[in-house]
């Protein structure tokens, strides 16, 4: 098993409306990601539904 080391505090310069994902750990039904949203949101009165459970901190 190889380990890739990345800086999670690195500044990300993304375009408005986009999201960037960095998977930090994944295995046995668990995925820990750093997600950076650049002014991304669901429209008012619209329900956002996804196929997996998410816990946000």
Order of alpha helices (4+ residues) and beta strands (2+ residues): beta-beta
